[in-house]
């Protein structure tokens, strides 16, 4: 009985170790994606700011329905 219990515990530990490794891999992939998206957002924000500088701020006028 003790041998069977030990085998089951070893199987459980092996399964949990594999699950932890899989989750760690997924987390690493997600951080890579987050880093790429953050860089892209920074680039787009900078590009938008450059366009705003080139065009200038829109004139503050009242809409036609006023």
C-alpha positions as CSV (number, residue, x, y, z in Angstrom):
1,X,0.0,0.0,0.0
2,X,2.8,2.5,0.8
3,X,4.6,1.7,-2.5
4,X,1.4,2.5,-4.4
5,X,0.9,5.8,-2.5
6,X,4.5,6.8,-3.2
7,X,4.1,6.1,-6.9
8,X,0.9,8.2,-7.0
9,X,2.6,11.1,-5.2
10,X,5.6,10.9,-7.6
11,X,3.2,11.0,-10.6
12,X,1.4,13.9,-9.1
13,X,4.6,15.8,-8.6
14,X,5.8,15.1,-12.1
15,X,2.5,16.3,-13.5
16,X,2.5,19.5,-11.4
17,X,6.1,20.2,-12.5
18,X,5.1,19.9,-16.1
19,X,2.2,22.2,-15.6
20,X,4.4,24.8,-13.9
21,X,6.9,24.6,-16.8
22,X,4.0,25.0,-19.3
23,X,2.6,28.0,-17.4
24,X,6.1,29.5,-17.2
25,X,6.5,29.2,-21.0
26,X,3.1,30.8,-21.6
27,X,3.9,33.6,-19.2
28,X,7.2,34.2,-21.0
29,X,5.4,34.4,-24.4
30,X,2.8,36.8,-23.0
31,X,5.5,39.1,-21.7
32,X,7.2,39.0,-25.1
33,X,3.9,40.0,-26.7
34,X,3.3,42.7,-24.1
35,X,6.8,44.2,-24.7
36,X,6.2,44.2,-28.5
37,X,2.8,45.9,-28.1
38,X,4.2,48.5,-25.6
39,X,7.0,49.4,-28.1
40,X,4.4,49.6,-30.9
41,X,2.2,51.9,-28.8
42,X,5.2,54.1,-27.9
43,X,6.1,54.3,-31.6
44,X,2.5,55.2,-32.6
45,X,2.2,57.8,-29.8
46,X,5.4,59.4,-30.9
47,X,4.2,59.4,-34.6
48,X,0.9,60.9,-33.5
49,X,2.7,63.7,-31.6
50,X,4.9,64.4,-34.6
51,X,1.8,64.7,-36.8
52,X,0.2,67.0,-34.3
53,X,3.2,69.3,-34.4
54,X,3.3,69.3,-38.2
55,X,-0.4,70.1,-38.6
56,X,-0.8,72.3,-35.6
57,X,-3.7,72.5,-33.1
58,X,-7.2,72.9,-34.7
59,X,-8.7,76.3,-34.3
60,X,-11.2,76.7,-31.5
61,X,-14.4,77.6,-33.3
62,X,-18.0,77.1,-32.4
63,X,-19.8,74.4,-34.3
64,X,-22.3,75.6,-36.9
65,X,-25.4,74.8,-34.8
66,X,-24.5,77.5,-32.2
